[in-house]
Amino acid sequence: MLKTTPKNIHLYLESNPNPNSLKFVVNEMLVPDGMSFDFPSPADAEEAPLAQELFMYPFVDRVFYMSNFVTVTKKEEVEWIEVQDTLKKHIKEFLESGKLILDKKTIEAPAQDETETIKKIKTILDEYIKPAVEQDGGAITFHSYEGKKVRVTLQGSCSGCPSSTITLKAGIENLFKKMMPQEVEEVEAMS
């Protein structure tokens, strides 16, 4: 999908609330703005060469691409200090080589009819919630709305994060209840 040209890539690491995930931030965009790609297993990374290579490491549990970063989730029994330099070097060399990070465009699910309520929900997600989630190496996307319940999909470092349930209920759900008290009573994460 996107091909990087051979160049000098600058890459730095950022921690996030999920102790098993680490964000590898690059000095250029890796995927188009607003798009994200989550690979929870090697089988899901069939069309993502970088993710396939990262899954060859036995300690890699999940890979996520968004904007200008790659979030890697490791297995719990491994410490970051033992593996972060290996992953950083691998990602840097992969990107500097000019290889494709994705083979072809992922087809999005058909969009739900957009009522005014759904438009408002998406606006709140885009303006208030997504920036904070992305800063932590993850992504949140609208899934559906039905019966005063908003369903969202959590990706990247948010998947399996110990604090994601607290964030979802105490932060995101409360924000929706304050901003849309007549329309939203609950927010639920889809797996």
N, C-alpha and C positions, 0 to 999 in steps of 0.2 A: 504494500500500500504506500507507505512513505519510505523513501530511501534517503539515507543521510549520505552526503558526499564525504570522501576521506578528508578529515580535518582534525584539528587539535580539539578534543572534547575536554571540557572542564566539568568535573563531577564532584559533588560533595554530599555528605550524609546528613540526614536529619532524623532524629528519633521522633516518635509519636506516642500517643497513649497506649497503644498495643505493644507490650514489651517484646513480643515475638515478631514484630514487623519493623522494617527499617526502610526509609525513603532515600533513594539514590537520585539526587536532583542534577539535571544536566543543563548546560548553558544554551540549549536550543529546544524548540518544540519537537516532540517525538510523535505526537498524534494531533489531528486537527482539534482546535479549541472546542470544548464541550463534549468531546467523545472520550470514552474510557473503555478499557478492555481488561476483563478479569479472567484469570486462568487459575481456578481452584485445584486443578490436577493436570498431570502431563497429557492426559487424553484431551483435555479442553484446549491445549496449546498447539494443536495440530497445524494451525495456520499462523503460528507466531514463533519464528525461528529463535529469537532471543529467549523467550520463555522456555522453549524446548531445551535449549542449552543450559539454562539455569536449573531446570528440573533434573539435569544429569547429576547435580550435586545431591547426595542423599539427605542433606539437612534442609533442602528447600521444600516448603510445604505449599506455597501459593505465590503467584506472580501477578502484578497488576500494572497496567500502563495508563497514564493520563497526562495530558499537557506536556510538561517538561520533566517528568519523573517516572521512575520505575519503583514500585514498592514490592519488596520481597518479604514474605513471611516464612520464618524458619520453624523447624521442629523445636519443641520446648526443651529437649534434653541438650541442645547445643547453645553455647553462649555466643553472643555477637562478636565479642573480642576475638574469638577463635576463627571466625569466618568472614567478617565484614570486608577485610582487605582483599580476600580472594574474589568475592563478588564484585567489589568496586573495580578491580583490575579487569575482570571478565567483561563487565558491562562497558567499560571505557574502551577496551580493545574492539569489542563487537561494533560499537557505534563508530569508532574511528575507521574501521575497515570499509564502511559504506554499505554493509549488508542490510537487507530489508528486515525491519522488526515485525512486520505483518505481511503475509503473502497476498491476501485479498481482503476486500472490504467486508466487514461483518454486517449481515442484514439485520436491521432493527425490527422489533416486533411491531405489528400494526398499532397505530396510535388509537387510543380511546377517543370517542367523540368528546370534543372540548367544550364543555359547558362553561359558563362564567365562573362557577365554583372551581372547576379544575384549573382554569387559567389563573385564578387567584392563588390556588395551592402551589402551582408551578412557579409563580412569581415569588412567593414567600420562600420556597426552596432555593431558587436561584439567587435571590438577593440576601437572605439572612443565614441560610444554613449551609449551602454548598461551599462557600469560601472557607469556612472554618473546618469543614470535613476534609476538603482538599488540602488544606495546610497540614493536616495530620496524616496525609498520605493515603487518603481514601476517597470514596465518592458516594454520593447519595442521589438516587434517581427516583422520580415518580413512577409508581407501578400502576396504581388504580385508586379509585375513590368510590365507595359504595356504603350506604347506610351510615353516614357520619363517621366513617372510618377511612383514614388515609393509609394506603399501603405504599411503602418505599422499599427500594432495594439498596442494601449496603454492600459496597465492594472495597477491594484493597485492604488496607490495614484495619478497616472497620469490621470486616468479616472475622468473627471469632474474638474480637477485642473484648476483654473483661468489662471495660467501661462503656461499651456501646449500648447496652440495655439501659443503663442509667442515663446516658446522654439522650437516648431515644425518648424515654418516658419523662425524665425531669427537665430536659431542655427542649427538644423538638416538639413533643406533644403539648407541653405547657405553652410554648410560643403559638402553636396553632390554636389552642383553646382561647388564648388572649386575643389573637388577631381575627379569628373566625369562630366566635363562640356559638353561633347559631348553626354552623355547618359541620364543625369537627368536634368529636368527643374522644377519639382515640387515634393513635398513630401506631402502626404495626410494621415490623420489618419482615420482608419476604426473604426466604433463603434461596 
